[in-house]
Amino acid sequence: MSERWEKKKEVRRERRRYNDHYTFGDFIFDVFFWIPELLFLPFRMLFWLVRGVGRVLGSLFDGI
């Protein structure tokens, strides 16, 4: 191969290696990461609410 072609390949490799663009693979990774978070968030919020109400009621009846 010619020297020009080798240099062009090297520049392309360097661009690809240090590329900060948001790619389709990044999008898929984010989607697979956020799906469980979105599914379990309502259950966690309900758990925290019940736990908080239980602690408040527990502290109210603790003084009796």
N, C-alpha and C positions, 0 to 999 in steps of 0.2 A: 504494500500500500504506500501511497505517497505520504510525504511528511505533512502536507497540508491536511490530508484526511485524518491522520493520526492526531494532529493538534485539534481538529474540529471534534473528534470523538472525545478527547480529554476534556475539552471545554464543556461539552454536553454532559459528561459524567459529573464534573464538578458542579454544574448548575443543578443537576438532579440531586446530588448528595446534600447540598446546602439550601435546598428549596424550602421556603416557609409558607408556600401556598397551601390552602385548605383543600385536600384532595377528597375524592370519593371514598377512599378507604378510611380517611379520618371521619367522614360523615357516618359511615356504617358503624365504626367503632363507637362513636358518640350515641348513635341510636340504640345499639345493643347495651350500652352502659346505662342509658336513661330510662329504658322501658321498665326494668324492675323497680327503679326509683319511683316512677310515676304510678306503678301498680300498688306498691306498698305504702306510699305516703298517706292515703286516707286511713289505713289501718293503724299506722303509727300515730297519727293525729288523734284518732279515737282512743288509743291506748293511753297517750299522754293526758288527754282530757279526763278519762276515767281515773287515772292514777292521781291527778291533781285534785279532783273532787274528793277522792278517797282520803287523801292526806288532809285536806281542809276539814272534812267531817271527822276524821280521826283526831285531829288536834282540838276540835270543838268539844268532843266527848271525852277527851283526855283530862280536862280540867274538872269534870264532874265528880 
